[in-house]
C-alpha cells in the first residue's frame, strides 16, 4: 500500500505519519513510498491504539484539572482590583463592581448611607463599600460623566431650605407606609380611607406607588403607599425621600421578616420619625410580646418597655385601633411641627411619584407638591426644560381640582413628554427662562430614563463569556413597574446563567416586540399589558412565547425557573483508592476476573476504574464485583487482598495499577446571593 494512501485513510499528514512510526515500533525508512498490506494493517491498529490512549490521557487530565480548579476556587481569597473615580453615582459604582444595584444599596444602608440610584458618592465612601464587597479599589483621576438627575435633587433641597420663614405655614404630613410583603399595608390604608383599593390589586401586592389623602380631626394627612415586595427596593427608597413620617407595618402573627429589617434600615438612614403598626392582632397566632422582643433586638424598643418607639396594635381587617394610629401620627406631626412646614405662596415644586403614557390622555404623571401651590395653567419645568402646561389636575379620588397646595398629590394632564419617576418638577417664575423641548430632545429624553433602567450585561462581568443567557422582551404599563422589574433582574448575577433584556418599553405588546423576540430567540413578558390582535396572531405564526403577569413575584419566580433549566448539571469526581493487579484468573464476556492488593484508599463495587500501565493510562472500566475468599464484600481497604470482576475492553496485565473513583452528576440548585423565591 502506498504511504500517502495509508495516511489519507488514517486522516493524517504523510510527514506526521512517517515521524510517528518509529515511536510505534515500525522502521520502514524515511524515504519509503510503499509498504506491505499486512504491515499497513498493523500500523492502522497501533495508530488507533495510540490515539485512544492520547484521548484517554486528555480526559483523565481534564478530570483532575476540574477537581483542582474547584479546590482552588473554594480557597480563593484574592481581592479583585478596581479603579474608581473621585466622584461617581451609585449606578456607576454598581456597574464598576459588576454588582446588582439593590445589593449595593443594602451595603450602603448597612454603613448608614441612604442614597438613590443617581446620587453621587465620593471616593472614600465608594472605596469602603468596594472593600466590603471583596474588591481592592484604587483612585483614578477620571470623573464619571454620566447624566444624572442629582441636580434636580439639589434644586429641590435648596428650594425647600431657602423658603421665606415669614411665609411658612403648617402643611399636611406626608406618611410613607413600609413593611414586609403580605403584612397588611394596603389593608391598613384601606381601613384608613374606607375605600376598597384591594379590588384593583393583584395577589394582595400593591403594584405602583399611590398617594392618598384623608381627614382626621379636621386635619389632612397624605399617605404614600410603597409596595412591600423585595423587588421594589428603589421605589421604597424613593417613597422615604419624599415623606415626613413613616408607618412600619409588622404582622403580629409573623414577626420581623427580611423586608421588615430592610424597611427599618431605610427609615433610620433617612432619619424619619415613625410609628410601628402591629397588624393582624385578630389572628390566632398573634403574639405581641414576641414581636416586640424581635423589634427590640432590631433596635426599636417600645415605649412601655422604656424605649422611644410608638407601637400601636391594630387590626386592619376588623378596623381595630385605626383611629388610635391616626392620632399617633398627628401626635408625631405636632412634635415635628417646626419641620413639616411650607410656603404656599411661592411657585410650586414637587417630585414625580408615578409616570405613564395613556392611550387617550397622552403623558400623565402624578406629582406630590412639596412647596408652593400648583395651579391650572402653570408651566411645568423639569431639568430646566419646558415639559408642558397644567391642562387639568385630579386628586386621588379622581375629582378635578384647580389648585394643589403643599403635601397634595395630584395627577397632571398636559405634559409634552412623560417625566421620569423621581424627577423634580418646578414651576418657573418666568416660563421663558426654560429651554424649549425640541423634537430631538423629546426622542432623547424619552429613551434616557429607559436606558438608565436597562438591565446591563457588561462584557467584563464575571462569567459572561460562557454564560447561558435567557433572552427576554419586556413591556410594562408604567415606568414604576418597568423600573421594579429591571431592578429585580439586576439581582440575577451568576457565573453560568443570566438574563439579557433584548428590548423593553411601555404600553401594549406590538408586532415589533414579537419580531425582536423571534430574532433573539427570546420570551415576551407583558406586565399589566396585553398584545395587540395582530401581535398575538404573529406570535402564533412565529411560535413566540408571550407571558402575561399582574403580580411581580410570579414573574420573578418564572424567570428563576427558566434559569434553573439552563443551569448545566454538575459532575463530581471522588477519588477512592488504588489496586495493583497480581494475578489474572480468567476472561469473561465483558471483561476479566483478576486478583491483587488494595495499595491505598478503598474499593467498592460500582466504582469506575482507570487502568495505568507504567506511567501511561491505557484504558478504563468498571468494578462490578468485589470478592474476598468465597464471599462477596461491599468494601476492601488498603493492605487487603481480594479478587475483582473488571468490566471493560482493555486486557489487564499483571502489574497494572487500577485507580478507583466515583462519578456523580447532579442537577444543581440555582443560588443567587440575596435572592430567594417566594
C-alpha positions as CSV (number, residue, x, y, z in Angstrom):
1,X,0.0,0.0,0.0
2,X,1.2,3.5,-0.8
3,X,2.2,5.5,2.3
4,X,0.2,8.5,1.0
5,X,-3.0,6.3,0.7
6,X,-2.4,4.9,4.2
7,X,-2.1,8.5,5.6
8,X,-5.3,9.5,3.8
9,X,-7.2,6.6,5.3
10,X,-5.9,7.5,8.7
11,X,-6.7,11.2,8.2
12,X,-3.2,12.3,9.0
13,X,-0.5,14.1,7.0
14,X,2.1,11.7,5.4
15,X,5.0,13.6,7.1
16,X,3.4,13.2,10.6
17,X,2.8,9.5,9.9
18,X,6.5,8.9,8.9
19,X,7.6,10.8,12.1
20,X,5.4,8.8,14.4
21,X,6.0,5.3,13.0
22,X,9.4,4.7,14.9
23,X,7.6,5.6,18.2
24,X,5.1,2.8,17.4
25,X,7.8,0.3,16.7
26,X,7.8,0.4,12.9
27,X,11.0,1.0,10.9
28,X,10.2,1.5,7.2
29,X,12.7,4.2,6.4
30,X,12.1,8.0,5.9
31,X,12.0,7.6,2.1
32,X,9.8,4.6,1.8
33,X,6.9,5.0,-0.7
34,X,5.1,1.7,-0.4
35,X,4.7,-0.9,2.4
36,X,3.2,-4.4,2.7
37,X,-0.6,-4.5,3.3
38,X,-0.1,-6.7,6.4
39,X,2.2,-4.1,7.9
40,X,-0.2,-1.3,6.9
41,X,-3.0,-3.1,8.8
42,X,-0.7,-3.4,11.9
43,X,0.2,0.3,11.6
44,X,-3.6,1.2,11.5
45,X,-4.3,-0.8,14.6
46,X,-1.3,0.6,16.5
47,X,-2.2,4.2,15.4
48,X,-5.8,3.7,16.6
49,X,-4.5,2.4,20.0
50,X,-2.1,5.4,20.3
51,X,-4.9,7.9,19.5
52,X,-7.2,6.1,22.0
53,X,-4.6,6.4,24.8
54,X,-4.0,10.1,23.9
55,X,-7.7,10.8,24.2
56,X,-7.8,8.9,27.5
57,X,-4.9,10.8,28.9
58,X,-6.6,14.1,27.9
59,X,-9.9,13.0,29.5
60,X,-8.2,12.0,32.8
61,X,-6.1,15.1,32.8
62,X,-9.3,17.3,32.4
63,X,-11.0,15.4,35.2
64,X,-8.1,16.1,37.6
65,X,-7.8,19.8,36.5
66,X,-11.5,20.2,37.1
67,X,-11.1,18.9,40.7
68,X,-8.0,21.2,41.2
69,X,-9.9,24.3,39.9
70,X,-12.8,23.6,42.2
71,X,-10.4,23.2,45.2
72,X,-8.7,26.5,44.3
73,X,-11.9,28.4,43.8
74,X,-13.1,27.3,47.2
75,X,-9.9,28.6,48.8
76,X,-9.6,31.8,46.7
77,X,-9.4,34.9,48.8
78,X,-7.7,37.3,46.4
79,X,-9.4,40.7,46.1
80,X,-10.4,41.9,42.6
81,X,-8.7,45.2,41.7
82,X,-11.0,48.0,40.6
83,X,-10.3,51.6,39.6
84,X,-12.8,54.2,40.9
85,X,-13.1,57.9,40.0
86,X,-13.1,60.7,42.7
87,X,-16.9,61.1,42.3
88,X,-19.4,58.7,40.9
89,X,-23.1,57.8,41.1
90,X,-24.5,54.7,42.8
91,X,-25.3,53.2,39.4
92,X,-21.8,53.9,38.1
93,X,-20.3,52.2,41.2
94,X,-22.6,49.2,40.7
95,X,-21.5,48.8,37.1
96,X,-17.8,49.2,38.1
97,X,-18.2,46.4,40.7
98,X,-20.5,44.2,38.5
99,X,-22.8,44.2,41.5
100,X,-26.7,44.4,41.4
101,X,-27.9,47.9,42.4
102,X,-30.2,46.6,45.2
103,X,-27.3,44.7,46.7
104,X,-25.1,47.8,46.6
105,X,-27.9,49.9,48.2
106,X,-28.2,47.3,51.0
107,X,-24.4,47.6,51.6
108,X,-24.7,51.4,51.7
109,X,-27.6,51.2,54.2
110,X,-25.5,48.9,56.4
111,X,-23.0,51.7,56.5
112,X,-25.7,54.3,57.4
113,X,-25.9,55.8,53.9
114,X,-29.3,56.2,52.2
115,X,-28.6,57.0,48.5
116,X,-30.8,57.0,45.4
117,X,-29.6,55.3,42.2
118,X,-28.4,58.6,40.8
119,X,-26.9,60.1,43.9
120,X,-23.2,60.9,43.9
121,X,-20.7,59.3,46.2
122,X,-17.1,60.4,47.0
123,X,-14.2,58.1,46.5
124,X,-13.7,57.4,50.2
125,X,-17.2,56.2,50.6
126,X,-17.1,54.1,47.4
127,X,-13.8,52.6,48.4
128,X,-15.1,51.4,51.8
129,X,-18.2,49.8,50.1
130,X,-15.9,48.2,47.4
131,X,-13.6,46.7,50.1
132,X,-16.6,45.3,52.0
133,X,-17.7,43.6,48.7
134,X,-14.3,42.0,48.2
135,X,-12.6,44.5,45.9
136,X,-9.2,46.3,46.1
137,X,-10.1,49.9,45.0
138,X,-7.6,52.4,43.6
139,X,-8.3,56.0,42.8
140,X,-8.4,57.2,39.2
141,X,-8.4,60.8,38.0
142,X,-11.3,60.3,35.6
143,X,-14.6,61.6,36.9
144,X,-17.8,59.9,35.8
145,X,-19.6,62.0,33.2
146,X,-22.9,60.1,33.1
147,X,-26.0,62.2,33.1
148,X,-27.9,62.1,36.4
149,X,-30.8,63.9,38.0
150,X,-28.8,64.8,41.1
151,X,-29.1,68.5,40.0
152,X,-32.9,68.2,40.5
153,X,-32.5,66.7,43.9
154,X,-30.1,69.5,44.9
155,X,-32.5,72.0,43.4
156,X,-35.4,70.6,45.5
157,X,-33.3,70.6,48.6
158,X,-32.1,74.2,48.1
159,X,-35.6,75.4,47.3
160,X,-37.1,73.9,50.4
161,X,-34.3,75.3,52.6
162,X,-34.5,78.8,51.2
163,X,-38.2,79.4,51.7
164,X,-39.1,82.7,53.4
165,X,-39.7,81.9,57.1
166,X,-42.4,84.6,57.5
167,X,-44.5,82.8,54.8
168,X,-44.1,79.3,56.2
169,X,-47.3,77.6,57.4
170,X,-48.1,74.1,58.7
171,X,-48.8,71.7,55.9
172,X,-50.3,68.2,55.9
173,X,-47.7,65.5,56.9
174,X,-46.7,63.0,54.2
175,X,-46.8,59.5,55.5
176,X,-45.0,56.6,53.9
177,X,-46.1,53.0,54.7
178,X,-43.5,50.3,54.8
179,X,-43.2,46.7,55.8
180,X,-42.9,43.1,54.6
181,X,-45.0,41.6,51.8
182,X,-48.5,40.5,52.9
183,X,-48.2,42.1,56.4
184,X,-51.2,44.2,55.5
185,X,-50.0,47.7,54.5
186,X,-52.7,48.2,51.8
187,X,-55.3,46.8,54.2
188,X,-54.4,49.4,56.7
189,X,-54.7,52.2,54.1
190,X,-58.0,50.6,53.0
191,X,-59.2,50.8,56.6
192,X,-58.0,54.4,56.9
193,X,-59.7,55.8,53.9
194,X,-62.6,53.4,53.9
195,X,-62.3,52.9,50.1
196,X,-61.6,49.4,48.8
197,X,-58.4,49.5,47.0
198,X,-57.7,45.8,47.2
199,X,-60.2,45.1,44.4
200,X,-57.8,46.7,41.9
201,X,-54.7,45.0,43.2
202,X,-53.3,41.6,42.2
203,X,-52.4,38.9,44.7
204,X,-52.6,41.4,47.6
205,X,-49.5,43.2,46.5
206,X,-49.6,46.9,45.6
207,X,-48.3,47.3,42.1
208,X,-47.5,51.0,42.0
209,X,-46.8,53.9,44.4
210,X,-50.2,55.6,45.1
211,X,-50.8,58.7,47.0
212,X,-53.9,59.4,49.1
213,X,-55.3,62.0,51.5
214,X,-57.6,61.6,54.5
215,X,-59.0,64.0,57.1
216,X,-58.7,63.3,60.9
217,X,-59.8,65.9,63.4
218,X,-60.2,68.4,60.6
219,X,-56.5,67.9,59.7
220,X,-55.4,66.4,56.3
221,X,-52.9,63.6,56.2
222,X,-51.2,62.5,52.9
223,X,-50.3,58.8,52.5
224,X,-47.8,57.3,50.1
225,X,-48.2,53.6,49.6
226,X,-44.9,51.8,48.6
227,X,-45.0,48.1,47.6
228,X,-43.6,45.8,50.1
229,X,-42.0,43.1,47.9
230,X,-38.2,42.9,47.8
231,X,-38.2,43.8,44.1
232,X,-39.3,47.4,44.9
233,X,-36.2,48.4,46.9
234,X,-35.7,51.5,44.7
235,X,-39.3,52.6,44.9
236,X,-39.3,52.2,48.7
237,X,-36.2,54.4,49.0
238,X,-37.9,57.0,46.8
239,X,-41.0,56.9,49.0
240,X,-38.9,57.5,52.1
241,X,-37.2,60.6,50.5
242,X,-40.5,62.5,50.0
243,X,-42.1,61.5,53.3
244,X,-42.2,63.2,56.7
245,X,-43.3,60.3,58.9
246,X,-43.2,56.5,58.3
247,X,-45.6,53.7,59.4
248,X,-43.7,50.4,59.8
249,X,-46.3,47.6,59.5
250,X,-45.4,44.3,61.2
251,X,-47.8,41.4,61.3
252,X,-48.4,40.2,64.9
253,X,-48.5,36.6,63.8
254,X,-45.5,36.7,61.5
255,X,-43.0,39.0,63.2
256,X,-39.9,40.6,61.9
257,X,-39.0,39.4,58.4
258,X,-36.1,40.3,56.0
259,X,-38.0,43.1,54.3
260,X,-39.0,44.5,57.7
261,X,-35.3,44.8,58.6
262,X,-34.7,46.5,55.2
263,X,-37.5,49.0,55.8
264,X,-36.1,49.7,59.3
265,X,-32.7,50.5,57.7
266,X,-34.3,52.8,55.1
267,X,-36.3,54.7,57.8
268,X,-33.4,55.1,60.2
269,X,-31.0,56.1,57.4
270,X,-33.4,58.8,56.3
271,X,-33.8,60.0,59.9
272,X,-37.6,59.7,59.6
273,X,-39.8,59.8,62.7
274,X,-42.0,56.7,62.6
275,X,-44.8,54.7,64.3
276,X,-45.0,50.9,64.3
277,X,-48.3,49.4,63.5
278,X,-48.6,45.8,64.9
279,X,-51.2,44.5,62.5
280,X,-53.4,41.3,62.4
281,X,-53.9,41.2,66.2
282,X,-57.2,39.4,65.5
283,X,-55.3,36.3,64.2
284,X,-55.0,33.2,66.4
285,X,-51.2,33.1,66.2
286,X,-50.7,36.8,67.1
287,X,-48.1,37.2,69.8
288,X,-47.4,40.9,70.6
289,X,-44.7,40.3,73.2
290,X,-42.8,38.1,70.8
291,X,-42.9,40.7,68.0
292,X,-41.9,43.5,70.4
293,X,-39.0,41.4,71.5
294,X,-37.9,40.9,67.9
295,X,-38.3,44.6,67.2
296,X,-36.2,45.4,70.4
297,X,-33.5,43.2,69.1
298,X,-33.6,45.3,65.9
299,X,-33.1,48.4,68.0
300,X,-36.8,49.5,68.2
301,X,-37.7,49.4,71.9
302,X,-41.4,50.1,72.7
303,X,-42.4,53.0,75.0
304,X,-43.9,50.7,77.6
305,X,-40.6,48.9,77.9
306,X,-38.7,52.2,78.5
307,X,-37.9,52.9,74.8
308,X,-39.0,55.7,72.5
309,X,-40.8,53.7,69.7
310,X,-44.5,54.2,69.5
311,X,-46.2,50.9,68.8
312,X,-50.0,50.6,68.1
313,X,-51.7,47.2,67.9
314,X,-54.2,47.3,65.1
315,X,-56.4,45.0,63.0
316,X,-56.9,46.4,59.5
317,X,-59.5,43.6,58.9
318,X,-61.6,44.5,61.9
319,X,-60.8,48.2,61.9
320,X,-59.5,48.0,65.4
321,X,-57.4,50.9,66.7
322,X,-57.2,52.6,63.3
323,X,-58.3,55.9,64.9
324,X,-55.6,55.5,67.5
325,X,-53.0,55.0,64.8
326,X,-54.1,58.2,63.1
327,X,-54.0,60.1,66.4
328,X,-50.4,58.9,67.0
329,X,-49.5,60.2,63.5
330,X,-50.9,63.6,64.4
331,X,-49.0,63.5,67.7
332,X,-45.7,62.9,65.9
333,X,-46.7,65.6,63.4
334,X,-47.1,68.1,66.3
335,X,-43.7,67.0,67.7
336,X,-42.2,67.7,64.3
337,X,-44.3,70.8,63.5
338,X,-41.2,73.0,63.0
339,X,-40.1,70.8,60.2
340,X,-43.4,70.0,58.5
341,X,-44.0,73.5,57.0
342,X,-44.0,75.0,53.5
343,X,-44.6,78.3,51.8
344,X,-47.9,78.0,49.8
345,X,-47.4,81.4,48.0
346,X,-44.2,80.6,46.1
347,X,-44.1,78.8,42.7
348,X,-44.8,75.1,43.1
349,X,-42.1,72.5,43.4
350,X,-42.6,68.8,43.9
351,X,-41.5,65.2,43.0
352,X,-42.9,62.9,40.3
353,X,-44.0,59.7,42.0
354,X,-45.6,58.0,39.0
355,X,-45.5,58.5,35.3
356,X,-47.2,56.8,32.3
357,X,-48.4,57.3,28.8
358,X,-52.2,56.9,28.5
359,X,-53.6,56.0,25.1
360,X,-56.4,58.6,25.4
361,X,-54.9,61.3,27.5
362,X,-51.2,61.1,26.4
363,X,-48.5,61.7,29.0
364,X,-49.8,61.6,32.6
365,X,-47.8,62.0,35.8
366,X,-48.6,62.0,39.5
367,X,-46.7,64.8,41.4
368,X,-46.5,65.3,45.1
369,X,-46.4,69.1,45.6
370,X,-43.8,69.8,48.4
371,X,-43.8,73.6,48.4
372,X,-45.9,76.3,46.8
373,X,-49.3,75.9,45.2
374,X,-49.7,74.3,41.8
375,X,-52.5,75.8,39.7
376,X,-54.2,75.1,36.4
377,X,-52.3,76.8,33.6
378,X,-48.9,76.7,35.4
379,X,-45.8,75.8,33.3
380,X,-44.2,72.5,34.1
381,X,-40.4,72.7,34.3
382,X,-38.2,69.6,34.5
383,X,-34.4,69.6,34.3
384,X,-34.5,73.2,33.0
385,X,-36.8,72.3,30.1
386,X,-40.4,73.2,29.4
387,X,-42.3,69.9,29.8
388,X,-45.8,71.5,29.1
389,X,-48.5,73.2,31.0
390,X,-51.1,72.1,33.5
391,X,-54.3,71.4,31.5
392,X,-56.1,69.6,34.2
393,X,-55.4,68.1,37.7
394,X,-57.2,65.3,39.5
395,X,-56.9,64.4,43.2
396,X,-56.5,60.9,44.5
397,X,-60.3,60.4,44.3
398,X,-60.3,61.3,40.6
399,X,-62.0,64.7,41.1
400,X,-60.9,67.7,39.1
401,X,-59.1,70.4,41.2
402,X,-58.0,73.9,40.3
403,X,-55.1,74.1,42.7
404,X,-52.9,71.8,44.8
405,X,-51.3,73.3,48.0
406,X,-48.2,71.7,49.7
407,X,-48.4,68.0,50.6
408,X,-51.1,67.4,47.9
409,X,-50.7,64.6,45.4
410,X,-52.3,65.3,42.0
411,X,-52.4,63.6,38.6
412,X,-51.5,66.1,36.0
413,X,-52.5,66.2,32.3
414,X,-50.7,68.5,29.9
415,X,-47.2,67.1,29.7
416,X,-45.5,67.2,26.3
417,X,-43.4,64.2,27.4
418,X,-43.8,61.9,30.4
419,X,-41.2,62.8,33.0
420,X,-39.1,60.1,34.7
421,X,-40.2,58.8,38.1
422,X,-38.2,60.7,40.7
423,X,-37.8,63.8,38.6
424,X,-38.2,67.2,40.3
425,X,-41.0,69.4,38.8
426,X,-40.8,73.1,39.4
427,X,-43.0,76.0,38.2
428,X,-40.6,78.8,37.0
429,X,-41.2,82.4,37.9
430,X,-40.8,83.2,34.2
431,X,-41.7,80.4,31.8
432,X,-39.5,82.0,29.1
433,X,-36.4,81.0,31.1
434,X,-37.0,77.4,30.4
435,X,-35.4,75.7,27.4
436,X,-37.7,74.7,24.6
437,X,-38.1,70.9,24.4
438,X,-37.1,70.2,20.9
439,X,-38.2,67.1,18.9
440,X,-34.8,65.6,19.1
441,X,-34.7,66.3,22.8
442,X,-38.1,64.6,23.1
443,X,-36.7,61.5,21.5
444,X,-33.6,61.6,23.6
445,X,-35.4,62.3,26.9
446,X,-38.0,59.6,26.2
447,X,-35.2,57.0,25.9
448,X,-32.9,58.4,28.6
449,X,-34.7,57.1,31.6
450,X,-35.5,53.8,29.9
451,X,-31.8,53.4,29.1
452,X,-30.9,54.1,32.7
453,X,-33.2,51.4,33.7
454,X,-31.8,48.8,31.3
455,X,-30.5,45.6,32.7
456,X,-26.9,46.0,31.6
457,X,-24.9,42.9,30.7
458,X,-21.3,44.1,30.8
459,X,-18.7,42.3,28.7
460,X,-16.2,42.4,31.6
461,X,-18.7,40.9,34.1
462,X,-17.7,37.6,35.6
463,X,-18.8,34.6,33.6
464,X,-20.5,36.5,30.8
465,X,-18.3,34.9,28.1
466,X,-19.5,31.3,28.8
467,X,-22.9,32.1,30.5
468,X,-26.1,30.7,29.0
469,X,-28.4,33.7,28.6
470,X,-32.2,33.8,28.9
471,X,-33.3,36.5,26.4
472,X,-36.5,38.5,27.3
473,X,-38.5,41.3,25.7
474,X,-40.3,43.3,28.5
475,X,-43.3,45.6,28.2
476,X,-44.9,47.2,31.3
477,X,-47.8,49.6,31.9
478,X,-46.0,52.3,33.8
479,X,-42.4,53.3,34.4
480,X,-42.5,52.3,38.0
481,X,-43.3,48.7,37.2
482,X,-40.6,48.6,34.5
483,X,-38.1,50.1,36.9
484,X,-39.0,47.4,39.5
485,X,-38.8,44.5,37.1
486,X,-35.4,45.6,35.6
487,X,-34.1,46.4,39.1
488,X,-35.1,42.9,40.1
489,X,-33.4,41.4,37.1
490,X,-30.2,43.3,38.1
491,X,-30.1,41.0,41.2
492,X,-29.6,37.9,38.9
493,X,-25.8,37.6,38.8
494,X,-24.5,34.1,38.2
495,X,-21.3,32.8,36.6
496,X,-23.1,30.3,34.3
497,X,-26.6,31.7,33.5
498,X,-28.1,35.2,33.2
499,X,-30.9,37.3,31.9
500,X,-30.4,39.6,28.8
501,X,-33.1,42.2,28.1
502,X,-33.4,42.4,24.3
503,X,-35.8,45.3,24.4
504,X,-38.1,47.0,26.9
505,X,-40.8,49.6,26.8
506,X,-44.1,50.9,28.0
507,X,-47.6,50.1,26.6
508,X,-49.2,47.1,24.9
509,X,-47.2,44.5,23.0
510,X,-46.8,45.2,19.3
511,X,-45.6,43.3,16.2
512,X,-42.1,44.8,16.6
513,X,-41.8,43.1,20.1
514,X,-42.7,39.7,18.5
515,X,-40.2,40.2,15.7
516,X,-37.5,41.2,18.2
517,X,-38.2,38.2,20.3
518,X,-38.1,35.9,17.2
519,X,-34.8,37.3,16.1
520,X,-33.2,36.9,19.6
521,X,-35.0,33.6,20.5
522,X,-36.5,35.5,23.4
523,X,-39.7,35.2,25.5
524,X,-42.0,38.1,25.6
525,X,-43.1,39.4,29.0
526,X,-46.1,41.7,29.4
527,X,-46.7,43.2,32.8
528,X,-50.3,44.6,33.1
529,X,-50.4,45.0,29.3
530,X,-51.9,43.0,26.5
531,X,-50.7,42.2,23.0
532,X,-52.5,43.8,20.0
533,X,-54.6,41.4,17.9
534,X,-52.0,41.4,15.1
535,X,-49.2,40.8,17.6
536,X,-51.0,37.8,19.1
537,X,-51.6,36.3,15.6
538,X,-47.9,37.0,14.7
539,X,-46.7,35.3,17.9
540,X,-48.6,32.1,17.0
541,X,-47.2,32.2,13.4
542,X,-43.6,32.8,14.7
543,X,-44.0,30.4,17.7
544,X,-43.0,33.1,20.2
545,X,-43.9,32.6,23.8
546,X,-46.0,35.5,25.3
547,X,-46.3,35.6,29.1
548,X,-48.7,37.9,30.9
549,X,-48.3,38.9,34.5
550,X,-50.1,41.0,37.1
551,X,-48.0,40.0,40.1
552,X,-44.3,40.7,40.0
553,X,-43.1,37.9,42.3
554,X,-44.8,35.3,40.0
555,X,-42.9,36.9,37.1
556,X,-39.6,36.6,39.0
557,X,-40.2,33.0,40.1
558,X,-40.8,32.0,36.5
559,X,-37.6,33.7,35.4
560,X,-35.7,31.8,38.1
561,X,-37.4,28.5,37.0
562,X,-36.2,29.2,33.4
563,X,-32.7,29.9,34.6
564,X,-32.7,26.7,36.6
565,X,-33.4,24.7,33.4
566,X,-30.4,26.5,31.7
567,X,-28.1,25.7,34.5
568,X,-25.8,22.7,33.5
569,X,-25.6,19.7,35.7
570,X,-22.5,19.4,37.9
571,X,-20.1,16.4,37.6
572,X,-18.2,15.5,40.7
573,X,-15.3,13.1,40.7
574,X,-14.3,11.5,44.0
575,X,-11.0,9.5,44.2
576,X,-11.4,6.3,46.2
577,X,-8.2,4.2,46.1
578,X,-5.7,2.2,44.1
579,X,-5.5,-1.6,43.3
580,X,-2.4,-3.5,42.0
581,X,-3.2,-6.5,39.7
582,X,-1.2,-9.5,40.9
583,X,-3.0,-12.4,39.2
584,X,-5.1,-12.8,36.1
585,X,-7.7,-15.6,36.7
586,X,-9.9,-15.8,33.7
587,X,-11.6,-13.8,30.9
588,X,-15.3,-13.0,30.9
589,X,-17.7,-12.0,28.1
590,X,-17.4,-8.3,29.0
591,X,-14.0,-8.2,30.8
592,X,-12.0,-10.3,33.2
593,X,-11.5,-11.5,36.8
594,X,-8.2,-10.6,38.5
595,X,-6.7,-10.7,41.9
596,X,-4.5,-8.3,43.7
597,X,-4.0,-5.9,46.6
598,X,-5.5,-2.6,47.6
599,X,-2.4,-0.3,47.9
600,X,-4.2,2.8,49.3
601,X,-7.7,4.1,50.0
602,X,-10.6,1.7,49.4
603,X,-12.5,-0.2,46.8
604,X,-16.3,-0.5,46.5
605,X,-18.5,-2.3,43.9
606,X,-19.7,0.1,41.2
607,X,-16.6,2.2,41.2
608,X,-15.1,3.5,37.9
609,X,-11.6,2.4,37.1
610,X,-8.7,3.9,35.2
611,X,-6.0,1.4,34.0
612,X,-2.5,2.7,34.4
613,X,0.4,0.6,32.9
614,X,3.8,2.0,34.0
615,X,3.5,5.8,33.5
616,X,0.7,5.7,30.9
617,X,-3.1,5.3,31.1
618,X,-4.2,2.5,28.7
619,X,-7.9,2.1,29.4
620,X,-11.0,2.5,31.5
621,X,-13.5,0.1,33.1
622,X,-15.9,-0.6,36.0
623,X,-15.5,-2.6,39.1
624,X,-18.7,-4.7,39.1
625,X,-17.9,-7.3,41.8
626,X,-15.6,-7.4,44.9
627,X,-14.8,-10.8,46.5
628,X,-12.8,-11.9,49.5
629,X,-12.3,-15.7,49.6
630,X,-15.7,-17.1,48.6
631,X,-17.8,-14.2,49.9
632,X,-18.9,-11.0,48.1
633,X,-18.0,-7.9,50.1
634,X,-19.0,-4.3,50.0
635,X,-15.7,-2.7,50.7
636,X,-12.0,-3.5,50.8
637,X,-9.4,-1.2,52.4
638,X,-5.7,-0.5,52.0
639,X,-3.5,-3.6,52.6
640,X,-6.2,-6.2,52.0
641,X,-6.0,-8.7,49.1
642,X,-9.1,-9.6,47.1
643,X,-10.5,-10.5,43.7
644,X,-12.4,-8.2,41.5
645,X,-14.6,-8.5,38.4
646,X,-13.4,-5.9,35.8
647,X,-15.8,-4.8,33.1
648,X,-14.0,-3.2,30.2
649,X,-12.4,-3.7,26.8
650,X,-8.8,-3.5,27.9
651,X,-7.0,-6.7,28.7
652,X,-5.5,-6.4,32.2
653,X,-1.9,-7.5,32.8
654,X,0.0,-8.3,36.0
655,X,1.5,-5.1,37.4
656,X,-1.3,-2.9,36.1
657,X,-2.5,-0.2,38.6
658,X,-6.2,0.4,38.8
659,X,-7.3,3.8,40.1
660,X,-10.8,3.7,41.5
661,X,-13.1,6.7,41.6
662,X,-16.8,7.6,41.6
663,X,-18.5,9.9,39.1
664,X,-21.7,11.7,40.2
665,X,-23.8,14.0,38.0
666,X,-26.4,16.0,39.9
667,X,-28.8,18.8,38.9
668,X,-27.7,22.0,40.7
669,X,-29.9,24.4,42.5
670,X,-29.8,28.0,41.3
671,X,-28.4,30.1,44.1
672,X,-28.0,33.8,43.7
673,X,-26.8,36.0,46.6
674,X,-29.6,38.0,48.2
675,X,-32.3,36.4,46.1
676,X,-34.9,33.9,47.2
677,X,-38.1,32.6,45.8
678,X,-41.4,33.5,47.3
